[in-house]
Amino acid sequence: MKHRQLGSSGPSVSALGLGCLSFGGLFGTTTTDESLACLDAAWDHGITFLDVANGYGNGTSESVIGQWLASRRHRPVIATKAGIVQGAQRGVNNTAAHLRAELEGSLRRLGTDHVALFYLHRHDPQTPVEEVATLMADLIREGKIGGYGLSEIAPYTLRRAHAVHPVTAVQNEYSLWTRQPELGLLQTCAALGVAFIPFSPLARGAFGSPMLDPDRQDIGPFRSQIPRFTPEHWPHNKPRLLAFQRLAADMGHSPPALALAWCLHQGDHLIPIPGTRSAAHLADWAQAPDIRLTPDELQAIEATLPVGWASGDRYNDAMAASVERYS
């Protein structure tokens, strides 16, 4: 597995990380044994960067990782997040007291006293991001975190936070079907020496192998609310995705491996974090960093899935309520 730098002053990590959201059951029932097997497979493939959050299964995903760490000698680079309030009154809380308390809970579940990266999961406009950056600097000095990040934010928020204390990483959705970060965020990260961490680089399973297809399977309550998977938009998206599958086959790659290879080619500061709870699915794309795409191949991908091809938004209005807009 090739490695990349996690920000200008962060550690070296595998070029692909592992998103651990599904360990908490959001995308279907799972077992601890299945999640542990997936973590073992990730490590065997050279993946050293794990991404999790306090809210993934109300702490379940962090607890699984904590169990894995306690029973193995592996020492991955771990990123976790806080700032989203779970439950019926779901919202955003960026106060210092809340973030400190949530970080302590995460450390306890992970079985450690330190994480390499701590993200603000969503930015609350009622709390100036400068206050968040000041808190993060305090946590770094206290030795609880190695660096801090921001998730689902706009370039202007990154610049404001970075002016107070350097940001290590920004995590926003980015893939061949969600390309908004190209409108300034990728460039701002590169200019500031900030790592960009694309989440959902496999389009919530649309680039999976086999492709997640609401025409043929129950895609679950979360993904069924995403407009791109609804009956209004899916009939327009499916033919494009099938064309991409054919292109991947012609190039000799699985669709998820090709989608990740394209993502990695967008800049050396990008470290995608595809998510899965399946060791078999992970094996289908783990070699993506070894794929070298020619200019002609990149052009063929763009011709098949040009900017703006996806029909429907990536979130519904409720999901997007705490996401910063900048275009």
C-alpha positions in Angstrom: 0.0 0.0 0.0 1.4 3.4 -1.0 1.4 6.2 1.6 0.5 9.8 1.7 1.1 12.6 4.2 -1.8 13.5 6.5 -1.4 17.3 6.1 1.9 19.2 6.0 2.9 18.2 9.5 0.8 15.1 10.1 1.9 11.4 10.0 2.3 9.3 7.0 -0.7 7.1 6.4 -1.9 4.6 3.8 -3.1 6.3 0.6 -6.6 4.7 1.3 -8.2 4.9 4.7 -11.1 2.8 6.0 -14.4 4.5 6.8 -15.9 2.7 9.8 -19.5 4.1 9.7 -21.1 0.8 8.7 -19.7 -1.0 11.8 -22.5 0.9 13.7 -25.3 -0.7 11.6 -26.4 2.3 9.6 -26.2 0.4 6.3 -27.6 -2.9 7.5 -27.2 -5.3 10.3 -23.7 -6.5 11.2 -21.9 -8.3 13.9 -18.8 -7.5 15.9 -17.0 -10.5 14.4 -17.7 -9.3 10.8 -16.4 -5.8 11.7 -13.3 -7.3 13.4 -12.6 -9.4 10.3 -12.9 -6.3 8.1 -10.4 -4.5 10.3 -8.0 -7.4 10.1 -8.4 -7.5 6.3 -7.7 -3.7 6.1 -4.6 -4.1 8.1 -3.4 -7.0 6.0 -3.9 -4.9 2.9 -1.7 -2.2 4.4 -4.5 0.2 5.4 -3.2 2.1 8.5 -5.8 5.0 8.6 -9.1 4.4 10.3 -12.0 7.0 10.3 -14.8 6.8 12.8 -17.0 9.1 14.8 -18.8 9.2 18.2 -22.2 9.0 16.5 -21.6 6.0 14.3 -24.0 3.6 16.0 -24.1 5.7 19.1 -20.5 4.8 19.8 -20.7 1.2 18.5 -18.1 1.7 15.8 -15.6 3.2 18.2 -16.2 0.4 20.6 -15.5 -2.2 17.9 -12.2 -0.5 17.0 -11.4 -0.4 20.7 -11.9 -4.1 21.0 -9.8 -4.7 17.9 -7.0 -2.6 19.3 -7.1 -4.3 22.7 -6.7 -7.8 21.1 -4.1 -6.9 18.4 -0.7 -5.2 18.4 -1.7 -3.0 15.5 -1.3 0.8 15.9 -3.2 2.5 13.2 -3.7 6.3 12.8 -7.2 7.0 14.1 -9.5 9.9 13.3 -12.7 10.5 15.1 -15.3 13.3 15.2 -17.8 15.1 17.4 -20.2 18.0 17.1 -23.4 16.3 15.9 -26.0 15.8 18.7 -27.7 12.4 18.3 -31.2 11.4 19.2 -34.7 12.9 18.6 -33.4 16.4 19.0 -30.6 15.9 16.5 -28.6 19.1 15.9 -25.1 20.6 16.1 -23.2 21.6 19.2 -19.7 23.2 18.9 -19.3 24.4 22.5 -16.0 23.6 24.2 -17.7 21.7 27.0 -19.6 19.5 24.5 -16.6 18.7 22.3 -14.4 18.0 25.3 -16.9 15.6 26.8 -17.5 13.8 23.5 -13.8 13.4 23.0 -13.4 11.9 26.4 -16.1 9.4 25.6 -14.5 8.5 22.3 -11.1 8.0 23.9 -12.7 5.7 26.5 -14.5 3.6 23.9 -11.3 3.4 21.8 -9.3 2.4 24.8 -6.7 5.1 24.3 -5.7 8.5 25.7 -4.9 10.1 22.4 -6.1 10.1 18.8 -4.1 11.4 15.8 -7.0 13.5 14.4 -10.1 15.0 15.9 -12.7 16.5 13.6 -15.5 19.0 14.1 -18.2 16.8 12.5 -20.4 19.8 11.5 -19.9 23.5 12.0 -22.6 25.4 14.0 -22.7 29.0 12.6 -23.7 30.1 16.1 -20.2 29.2 17.3 -17.4 31.1 15.5 -15.0 28.6 14.1 -12.1 30.6 15.6 -13.4 29.4 19.0 -13.3 25.8 17.8 -9.8 26.2 16.5 -8.7 27.7 19.9 -10.1 24.7 21.7 -8.5 22.3 19.2 -5.1 24.0 19.8 -5.6 23.5 23.6 -6.4 19.8 23.0 -3.2 19.4 21.0 -1.1 21.0 23.7 -2.7 18.8 26.3 -1.7 15.7 24.2 -5.2 14.4 23.7 -5.1 14.9 19.9 -2.4 15.1 17.3 -4.2 17.5 15.0 -7.7 18.6 14.1 -10.0 18.6 11.2 -13.2 20.0 9.9 -16.0 18.2 8.1 -18.6 19.3 5.5 -17.3 22.9 5.5 -16.7 25.7 3.0 -13.3 27.1 2.0 -14.0 30.3 3.9 -14.4 28.4 7.2 -11.2 26.5 6.5 -9.3 29.7 6.0 -10.7 31.3 9.2 -9.8 28.2 11.3 -6.4 27.8 9.8 -5.5 31.4 10.7 -5.9 30.6 14.4 -4.2 27.2 14.4 -3.2 25.1 11.4 -5.8 22.6 10.3 -4.6 19.0 9.6 -7.4 17.7 7.4 -10.8 18.6 5.8 -13.3 15.8 5.2 -16.1 16.4 2.7 -18.0 14.1 0.3 -16.2 13.8 -3.0 -16.4 11.2 -5.8 -17.2 11.0 -9.4 -20.8 11.8 -8.6 -20.2 14.5 -6.0 -17.6 17.1 -7.3 -18.5 20.3 -5.4 -15.1 20.4 -3.6 -13.5 21.2 -7.0 -15.1 24.6 -6.7 -12.4 25.9 -4.3 -12.1 23.5 -1.4 -9.5 21.1 -3.0 -7.5 24.1 -4.1 -7.6 25.8 -0.7 -6.5 22.6 1.1 -3.6 22.3 -1.3 -2.5 25.9 -0.9 -2.6 25.6 3.0 -1.0 22.2 3.2 -4.2 20.6 4.5 -5.1 17.0 3.7 -8.4 16.5 1.9 -10.2 13.3 3.0 -13.0 12.3 0.5 -15.8 10.4 2.3 -18.3 8.3 0.3 -15.8 8.1 -2.6 -17.8 5.1 -3.8 -21.0 7.1 -3.9 -22.8 5.3 -1.1 -22.3 2.0 -2.9 -23.3 3.1 -6.4 -19.7 2.4 -7.5 -19.7 -0.9 -5.6 -19.2 -4.3 -7.0 -22.0 -5.3 -7.3 -23.6 -1.9 -7.7 -26.0 -0.9 -5.1 -29.3 -0.9 -7.0 -32.7 0.2 -5.5 -34.4 -1.5 -8.5 -33.2 -4.9 -7.2 -32.7 -4.6 -3.5 -33.6 -2.9 -0.2 -31.1 -0.1 0.2 -32.1 0.7 3.7 -33.7 3.7 5.4 -30.7 6.0 5.1 -29.9 5.7 1.5 -33.5 5.5 0.4 -33.8 9.2 1.6 -30.9 10.3 -0.7 -32.5 11.9 -3.8 -30.1 10.2 -6.2 -31.5 6.8 -5.2 -35.2 7.7 -5.4 -37.6 6.7 -8.2 -37.4 10.3 -9.6 -33.7 10.3 -10.2 -32.4 6.7 -10.1 -33.6 5.8 -13.7 -31.4 8.7 -14.9 -28.3 7.7 -12.9 -28.4 3.9 -13.4 -27.5 3.9 -17.1 -24.5 6.2 -16.5 -23.3 3.9 -13.7 -23.7 0.8 -15.9 -21.6 2.6 -18.6 -18.9 3.2 -16.0 -19.0 -0.5 -15.0 -18.4 -1.4 -18.7 -15.6 1.1 -18.9 -14.0 -0.4 -15.7 -14.2 -3.9 -17.2 -12.6 -2.7 -20.4 -9.7 -1.2 -18.4 -9.3 -4.4 -16.4 -10.4 -3.0 -13.0 -13.4 -3.4 -10.7 -15.7 -0.3 -10.7 -14.8 0.6 -7.1 -11.1 0.3 -7.7 -11.4 2.5 -10.8 -13.5 5.1 -8.9 -10.9 5.3 -6.1 -8.0 5.5 -8.6 -9.7 8.4 -10.3 -10.1 10.1 -6.9 -6.4 9.5 -5.9 -5.4 11.1 -9.2 -7.0 14.4 -8.3 -4.2 15.4 -6.0 -1.5 14.0 -3.8 -3.1 15.6 -0.7 -6.3 13.4 -1.2 -6.7 10.4 1.0 -10.1 8.7 0.3 -11.8 6.7 3.0 -14.1 4.1 1.4 -16.4 2.5 3.9 -17.3 -1.2 4.3 -17.9 -3.8 6.9 -17.1 -6.6 4.4 -13.6 -8.0 4.1 -14.6 -9.3 0.6 -15.7 -5.9 -0.6 -12.5 -4.3 0.8 -10.4 -6.7 -1.2 -12.2 -5.6 -4.4 -10.7 -2.0 -4.1 -7.7 -2.2 -1.8 -5.3 -2.2 -4.7 -6.6 1.1 -6.2 -3.5 3.1 -5.2 -1.5 0.8 -7.5 -3.6 1.8 -10.6 -1.9 4.4 -12.8 -4.3 6.0 -15.1 -3.1 7.4 -18.5 -4.4 10.8 -19.8 -6.5 8.9 -22.3 -8.1 6.7 -19.5 -8.8 9.8 -17.4 -10.4 11.4 -20.4 -12.6 8.3 -21.0 -13.7 8.4 -17.4 -14.7 12.1 -17.7 -16.5 11.4 -21.0 -18.5 8.6 -19.3 -19.2 10.5 -16.1 -18.8 14.2 -16.8 -19.0 16.9 -14.1 -22.6 17.3 -13.1 -23.9 14.1 -14.5 -25.7 12.9 -11.4 -29.4 13.5 -11.2 -30.7 14.7 -7.8 -28.9 16.1 -4.8 -26.5 14.1 -2.6 -28.6 14.9 0.5 -32.3 15.7 1.1 -33.1 19.0 2.8 -33.0 17.6 6.4 -29.7 15.8 5.9 -28.2 19.0 4.4 -29.3 21.3 7.1 -25.9 21.4 8.8 -23.7 21.3 5.7 -22.0 24.5 4.6 -22.9 25.7 1.1 -20.5 27.8 -0.9 -21.6 27.6 -4.6 
